[in-house]
Amino acid sequence: MDLPPEDAKLVTLARASRARTAAAQGAAVRDQDGRTYAAATVTLPTLQIAALDLAVAMAVSSGARGLEAGAVVGGEAPALTSVRDLGGAGVHVVMADESGAPIEVLST
């Protein structure tokens, strides 16, 4: 599956976030202004945050008012609730394996 360059960049960012921390998943999102936010799964004794949810939270805390797209590398398909909350309907999220190869595209 070929991805547009903007989505391939999200996969690259998500993959790097995952690798940097050896997390279960890495994720990245692009807001409506084209800014990107990348995160990895957080697993602490008192705090667990999915990578995609954290990337969305980072976008919100930076002032994003909407999302265009996202990507998740590794693991199973995430819940898209936070993406839907910020981006509404029609936001796509690329699922990729650990090597960064796209598997499927999910939509809100």
C-alpha positions as CSV (number, residue, x, y, z in Angstrom):
1,M,0.0,0.0,0.0
2,D,1.5,3.3,-1.1
3,L,0.9,6.3,1.2
4,P,1.0,10.0,0.4
5,P,4.2,11.6,1.6
6,E,2.4,13.4,4.5
7,D,1.0,10.1,5.8
8,A,4.4,8.3,5.3
9,K,5.9,11.0,7.5
10,L,3.4,10.3,10.3
11,V,4.4,6.6,10.1
12,T,8.1,7.5,10.3
13,L,7.5,9.7,13.4
14,A,5.4,7.0,15.1
15,R,7.9,4.4,14.4
16,A,10.7,6.5,15.8
17,S,8.8,7.3,18.9
18,R,8.1,3.6,19.5
19,A,11.7,2.6,18.9
20,R,13.2,5.3,21.1
21,T,11.3,4.1,24.1
22,A,10.8,0.4,23.2
23,A,7.1,0.9,23.7
24,A,4.3,-1.3,22.6
25,Q,3.0,1.4,20.1
26,G,4.1,4.6,18.6
27,A,1.7,7.2,17.2
28,A,1.7,10.5,15.4
29,V,-1.0,12.9,14.4
30,R,-1.2,15.9,12.0
31,D,-3.4,18.8,13.0
32,Q,-5.3,21.1,10.6
33,D,-2.4,23.5,10.4
34,G,0.0,20.7,9.3
35,R,1.9,20.5,12.6
36,T,2.7,17.0,13.8
37,Y,2.8,15.4,17.3
38,A,4.4,12.0,18.1
39,A,4.1,9.9,21.2
40,A,4.7,6.4,22.5
41,T,2.6,4.2,24.8
42,V,3.1,5.1,28.5
43,T,3.0,2.2,31.0
44,L,3.8,3.1,34.6
45,P,2.4,1.6,37.7
46,T,-0.1,4.4,38.2
47,L,-0.5,5.7,34.6
48,Q,-1.3,4.0,31.3
49,I,-1.8,6.1,28.2
50,A,-2.2,4.7,24.6
51,A,0.2,6.2,22.2
52,L,-2.5,7.6,19.9
53,D,-4.4,9.2,22.9
54,L,-1.1,10.8,24.0
55,A,-0.4,12.2,20.6
56,V,-3.9,13.7,20.5
57,A,-3.4,15.2,24.0
58,M,-0.2,16.7,22.9
59,A,-1.9,18.3,19.9
60,V,-4.7,19.7,22.1
61,S,-2.2,21.1,24.7
62,S,-0.4,22.9,21.8
63,G,-3.6,24.5,20.7
64,A,-4.8,22.3,17.8
65,R,-8.4,22.7,17.0
66,G,-8.7,19.7,14.6
67,L,-6.9,16.8,13.1
68,E,-6.3,15.7,9.5
69,A,-4.7,12.3,10.0
70,G,-2.8,9.9,12.3
71,A,-0.7,6.8,12.3
72,V,0.0,4.0,14.7
73,V,2.9,1.6,14.5
74,G,2.9,-1.7,16.3
75,G,0.3,-3.6,18.3
76,E,-3.4,-3.8,17.7
77,A,-5.8,-1.2,16.2
78,P,-6.5,1.5,18.8
79,A,-9.7,3.0,19.8
80,L,-10.2,6.1,17.8
81,T,-12.3,7.9,20.4
82,S,-9.8,10.7,21.1
83,V,-9.2,11.2,17.3
84,R,-12.9,11.5,16.8
85,D,-13.2,14.0,19.7
86,L,-10.7,16.4,18.2
87,G,-11.0,15.7,14.5
88,G,-14.6,14.7,14.0
89,A,-15.7,12.3,11.3
90,G,-13.5,11.6,8.3
91,V,-10.1,11.6,9.9
92,H,-8.0,8.6,8.8
93,V,-5.4,6.7,10.9
94,V,-2.8,4.5,9.2
95,M,-2.0,1.3,11.0
96,A,1.5,0.0,10.3
97,D,3.6,-2.9,11.5
98,E,6.8,-2.6,13.5
99,S,8.8,-2.1,10.3
100,G,6.6,0.8,9.2
101,A,4.8,-1.1,6.5
102,P,1.2,0.0,6.2
103,I,-1.4,-2.6,7.1
104,E,-4.7,-0.8,6.9
105,V,-6.3,2.6,7.1
106,L,-9.0,3.2,9.7
107,S,-11.5,6.1,9.5
108,T,-13.4,7.9,12.2
